[in-house]
Each structure stands twice: as structure tokens, then as C-alpha cells.
Amino acid sequence: MTASAQTLFDTAPLGALVAFSDGEPRPPERFARKLRAWRDRNATGRLIRRTPARAGRPAAFTLLLGGLRAEDLLVLIVQRSFEVACALTFEVVDGPKTGEILCLTPYGDELELRHVAADLNDAAAWLDRNRYCRALFHEVRPGGATRAILLPDGLVA
């Protein structure tokens, strides 16, 4: 079911896979520029951050669209932010599953999703490889709610 940007901001959980669209049909491959422009307005990404409205700035959310790796090094992260007044339509394609661990870090006053781990062991291994300060782990509960959890080595998550 498609929704407005405001509805997505209000209801979609962090970690949800979100498709966005302008409603236009996909152009044929032979129209490279039109196809590139269409892909800018029609894609899928993971919801990683919500930013509430502040002093003259509207509320917005950010989707992680992808990244570029060179061996084990992440070289480029592609993110896109949308204001809640955006005219595109959005659809939650898939949400985080019960038992998954959301690996979060503080981003200003908000939390930003860094990784979705299959379980606590995967989350601990990810943290060992990625060394984020003040990393927080939240377990996805039935119904989509989350709760903060403790890591096995005593780190608060």
C-alpha cells in the first residue's frame, strides 16, 4: 500500500525497506538520460534516520540507497533525504523481522541505523569489525516494537 512521505515518517520502523516512486512508467533502456532521471525518482532504500521539524526546517527522513566497497573498505555511501511534504509516493516493502538486531548510533539528538543483524552474535561481530562509539542495539520484538539489549561482554546496547 502506497503512502505519503508524512505517513511513512509517522509509521515506518527504522530498518524498513522502502520503495519510492513518482508514478511515471519506466522509460525504455535506449533513453539513457530519461532512464537515469527516472531512477532518481523511483528506487528502494532502507530507512535509517528520522529528523523531526526544527526551527524553520521541516521534518524529514533518510533512506540508505546503497554503497560502494573496495575490498573490505566502504568507499561511498549513497543516502537520500526526503522532507515530509515530498510529492513522491512511498511503500514499505519489508520491515525488520522479529529477533533481528538494529545496530544504532547517536546522530545529533536522533538515532541512525547502521546495520541490521540477524541475531545478537552477528551484531557483536559487526560491532567488533566496525567500532562505533556509543553503539546501541535494539532487538525487534513481535509487532515491530524494539527494546534495548545488553551485549554478551557487558556493553550496554
N, C-alpha and C positions, 0 to 999 in steps of 0.2 A: 504494500500500500504506500503510495507516494504521500509526501508531507512537505510542508513549507519549512524554510530554514528555522523559523521560530519554533515550530513544533519539534523539529529534530533537536534543537538546542535544549528544549524543555524535557524531552522524554528519552532520548537515546543514551544508553550507557557508554562510558568510556570503554574503548576496545571494540566497539561495534564496527562492523564493515558496512560502509555507507556508499551507495551509488548516488551520483548527482547527474542531472540532465536538464537540457534546455528544451526538450520535447521535439527537436528537429530530427528528421531521419538522417542516418549516416550517409555521407556522400560516397560515391564510388572511389576506388583506390586511385584511379587515374587523375583525380583532382587533388593533388598532394597538399596544396595550401589550404583548400577548403576542409580537407580531412584533418589536417593539423589543428586548424581553428576549432573544428567540431570536437576533437579530442580534448581541447582545453575546457570545454563546457560540458563534456559527457565522460565521466570516468568513475573510478571507485577508489576509496581510501579508507583508512582506519581512523576513527575518532580518537584523537589523542589529547585534546585540550578544549576547555570551555573558558571563555573570558567574559565575565559579566560587564554590563554597561558601567562606564565610569565617566566622570566629568567631560561631557561632550563627545564621548566615544560610544557607539552602540555596542551591544552585546555581540559576541562572535564565537565561532568555534573553528578548530583547526583539524584538518584531515592529513594524515600521512599518506602520500600517494606512492612513494617508493624510495629507493635508494640505489646508489651505485657503489659496488665493492671492488677493490683491487686486492686480491688475495684475501687476507683476513682484516683488512683495514677498510672501514666505511669512509668513502671519499666524499660523497654527496648525498644529502637528504633532501627529498622533494616533498614539501609541505604546502598546503594551500589553506588560507583562512577565508571564512565566509561570514559576512555580517548577517544578523537575523532578518534583515529586510531584503536579502538577496532574492532575486526573481526565479532562480533555478528551483527545480523540484528535487527532493531527496527521498531516499528509501533505505531503510535498514535492511541490508541483505542477510546479515548474520550477526548475532550478538555473542558476547563471551559466554562460554559454556560453564555449567556448574562444575566446580572443582578446579578450574583454571586459576592461575595466579596473575594478577595485574601488578606489574613492576612499575612503580610510580616515583617521580621525583618532584620536589617543590619547584614551581615556576612562578616567581613573584608570590602572590597570595593564593595561587591556584595549584593544582596538581597536574602534571603532564605524564601521560602514559609513555613508557619507554619500551616495554616488552610485554607480551602475553606468553606466560609459561604454562606448560601442560600440567605441572604439579610443583610441589614445594622443592623437590630435588632439582628440577630443571631451573627453577627460579634462583636457587642458591648457586648453581653452576653459572648461570648467566651473570649474577652479581659478582662472582669471583673473576669472570672474564672482563667485566665492564666497569667495575669500581666507581660507581656513582656515590657521591657523598649524600647522606640523608635519604637513601633509598627507602621507600615504603612498599610493603607488599600487602595486597588485599586479595583475599580469596573470594571467588564468585560463589554465592550461595544460591540455593533454589529460588526461582523467581527473579533472578538478576541482581539481588541485593549483594553488597560486598561487606566484608569485615576485615579489619586489620589483623595480621597474624604475626607470630614470633618465628624467627628463623631458628633452625636447629642449634646454631652456635651462640644463641642468646641475643643476636642483634634484633632490635625492635623493628618490625616492619609494618 
